[in-house]
Amino acid sequence: MWIARLEGGDANAFREFADTYSQYLFQVAYSVLRSVKDAEDVTQETMMKIYSSLPQYRGQGFKTWITRIAVNKAIDYKRSHDRKREALTDEWEQHLPVARSVNPVEEIVLKRQERELIRRKIRELPDSYRDVVFAFYIEEKSYQQIAEEQNLALKTVESKLYRAKKYMKKHWKEEERE
C-alpha cells in the first residue's frame, strides 16, 4: 500500500501519489480559484500539506480527506488574494495588463468539465437546498441577495447553506483509489 510507504518517506510513493492525484487536486483548486496559475500554486501547496498531514490521516475516505485539504487551501489562498487586491485602488487595478498563460482550448475544456460536474452534483441535492446552493456558489450571490430574491430570512439562508454543506460532505464521498 503506497500510503504506508508515503508515510515512511518513500520518494517513489510520493511520485505515485502525485501521478494519481495531482490532476484531480488541480481541478478542485481550479473550481474554487478560476485561475490556472493560482490553481497550480495551490495544488503544489496542497500536495505538501497532505504529505505533512499524513500522520493525522485516520485511514477512512482518503480522497474526501485530500479534497477537503485542497478546498481549504484554495479558499485560504483566495481570501488572502482578495485581501491583497482590496488594498489596491480600483484605478490602479484597471491599468494592469491581463495575462493569459493558458491555452484557450484547454480552458474551455476544463470549464466545460467543471460545469457538468457541478450541474450533476447540484441536481443530486434535495430541493430545499438546491436553489440556495446554486445562487451562492454558481451565481456568486451574497446571503443578503439570496434572502431578498427568495423571500427568506437571512438566518434561513445561512442555515440552508450550512445544512447543504453537511449533506454534501456526507453524501458526496468520492470513490477511493489507493
C-alpha positions in Angstrom: 0.0 0.0 0.0 1.6 3.2 -1.1 0.1 5.4 1.7 2.2 3.5 4.3 5.3 3.9 2.0 4.5 7.6 1.6 4.3 8.0 5.4 7.7 6.3 5.6 9.2 8.9 3.3 9.5 6.7 0.2 10.1 9.1 -2.8 8.6 6.7 -5.3 5.4 6.5 -3.2 5.2 10.3 -3.3 5.7 10.2 -7.1 2.9 7.6 -7.4 0.7 9.8 -5.2 1.4 12.9 -7.3 0.8 11.0 -10.6 -2.5 9.7 -9.2 -3.9 12.8 -7.6 -2.2 15.9 -8.9 -4.7 16.5 -11.8 -7.7 15.8 -9.5 -6.3 18.3 -6.9 -5.7 20.8 -9.6 -9.3 20.6 -10.8 -10.5 21.0 -7.2 -8.3 24.1 -6.7 -9.3 25.5 -10.1 -13.0 25.1 -9.4 -12.5 27.5 -6.4 -9.9 29.9 -7.9 -10.8 30.0 -11.6 -7.2 30.7 -12.4 -4.8 28.1 -13.8 -1.7 29.7 -12.3 -3.3 30.1 -8.9 -4.6 26.5 -9.1 -1.2 25.2 -9.9 0.3 27.0 -6.9 -2.4 25.8 -4.6 -2.0 22.2 -5.9 1.7 22.3 -5.0 0.9 23.7 -1.5 -1.9 21.0 -1.1 0.5 18.2 -2.0 2.9 19.4 0.6 0.2 19.8 3.2 -1.2 16.3 2.5 2.3 14.9 2.9 3.0 16.7 6.2 -0.5 15.8 7.5 -0.4 12.1 6.8 0.2 11.3 10.5 -3.3 12.8 11.2 -5.0 10.7 8.4 -7.4 8.3 10.1 -7.5 5.7 7.3 -11.0 6.5 6.0 -12.1 8.4 3.0 -8.7 9.3 1.6 -10.0 11.1 -1.5 -12.5 13.0 0.6 -9.8 13.9 3.1 -7.4 15.2 0.4 -10.3 17.1 -1.3 -11.1 18.9 1.9 -7.4 19.9 2.3 -7.4 21.2 -1.4 -10.6 23.1 -1.0 -9.4 24.7 2.3 -6.1 25.6 0.8 -7.8 27.2 -2.3 -10.2 29.1 -0.1 -7.4 30.4 2.1 -5.5 31.4 -1.0 -8.5 33.2 -2.5 -9.2 35.1 0.8 -5.5 36.1 1.0 -5.5 37.2 -2.6 -8.8 39.1 -2.2 -7.5 40.9 0.9 -4.4 42.0 -1.1 -6.5 43.1 -4.0 -8.8 45.2 -1.8 -5.7 47.1 -0.7 -5.2 48.3 -4.2 -7.1 51.2 -5.6 -9.7 50.5 -8.3 -8.0 52.9 -10.7 -4.6 51.1 -10.3 -6.3 47.7 -11.0 -7.8 48.9 -14.2 -4.3 49.6 -15.7 -3.0 46.1 -15.0 -2.4 44.1 -18.2 -4.4 40.8 -18.4 -2.0 37.9 -18.8 -3.1 34.7 -20.5 -0.9 31.8 -19.7 -3.4 29.0 -20.6 -4.3 27.6 -23.9 -7.9 28.8 -24.7 -9.0 25.4 -25.8 -7.7 23.8 -22.6 -9.5 26.4 -20.6 -12.8 25.8 -22.4 -12.5 22.0 -21.9 -11.7 22.5 -18.2 -14.6 24.8 -17.7 -17.0 22.5 -19.6 -16.0 19.5 -17.4 -16.2 21.6 -14.3 -19.7 22.9 -15.2 -21.0 19.5 -16.0 -19.7 18.0 -12.7 -21.2 20.9 -10.7 -24.6 20.7 -12.6 -24.8 16.9 -11.9 -23.9 17.4 -8.2 -26.4 20.2 -7.8 -29.2 18.1 -9.4 -28.5 15.5 -6.7 -29.2 18.0 -3.9 -32.6 17.9 -2.1 -35.0 20.5 -3.4 -34.8 22.5 -0.2 -31.1 23.2 -0.7 -30.7 23.3 -4.5 -31.8 27.0 -5.1 -29.7 28.4 -2.3 -26.6 26.4 -3.3 -27.0 27.4 -6.9 -27.4 31.1 -6.0 -24.5 31.2 -3.6 -21.9 29.0 -5.4 -22.8 29.4 -9.1 -24.3 32.8 -9.3 -21.9 34.0 -6.5 -24.7 36.0 -4.7 -24.4 37.1 -1.1 -26.5 35.7 1.6 -28.4 39.1 1.7 -29.1 38.9 -2.1 -30.3 35.3 -1.8 -32.6 36.2 1.1 -34.1 39.1 -0.7 -34.6 37.2 -4.0 -36.1 34.1 -2.4 -38.1 35.9 0.3 -36.2 34.1 3.1 -34.8 35.3 6.3 -31.0 35.8 6.3 -30.7 33.2 9.0 -32.7 30.8 6.9 -30.2 31.2 4.0 -27.3 30.6 6.4 -29.0 27.6 7.8 -29.8 26.1 4.4 -26.2 26.6 3.2 -24.9 25.1 6.4 -27.1 22.0 6.0 -26.4 21.7 2.3 -22.6 21.6 3.1 -23.2 18.9 5.7 -25.3 17.0 3.1 -22.6 17.3 0.5 -19.9 16.1 2.9 -22.0 13.1 3.9 -23.4 12.1 0.5 -20.7 13.1 -2.0 -17.9 10.8 -0.8 -15.6 10.1 -3.7 -14.5 6.7 -4.8 -11.4 5.6 -3.1 -8.2 4.9 -5.2 -5.3 3.6 -3.4 
